[in-house]
Amino acid sequence: SYQYLSRYKQKENLDSFTFSPERIEGTEKECLECLMEFCGSTNPSWMELSNFTRFLNWQLRKCEKSVFCSPVVGKQFCGFKTFVIKFMVTMSKDFATPSLNISDESVPNEESNEMDSVLIQYQLRHRWEQESHPYIVFHAEDDSMEFLGFHIN
């Protein structure tokens, strides 16, 4: 994920880029800072970072296998793979961000505020019905893909 995210952050063209496991880039600190920047939470838990990274890695592997995101097709459809990766990052943020804010599960002290405390604990972090959620789905055979939630004007 770091190899892609660091290039994406620098606004590089990702059409011809391919992940290389042998190539070690950046320091551990730079990698963690980059993941934290893109994961979608201000102060992410380790679980949120892990979910973001695992989902994004899975999506990136599917992207690299797809004929539509191959370097050959990238020459004809300049910017397409970069476009796909932009939405994969968005999908990964959505996947990693819990809808409920349940960070404090302690029992309230006063009974009169108990109901308010319970409601605050389970407050929605973001409202799904009020936000756009575009997705790109790579089919299992890796030779087709589908766009969901895109509105083209």
Beta strands, then each sheet from edge to edge (+ up, - down):
strand 1: 135-138
strand 2: 145-148
sheet 1: 1+ 2-
end
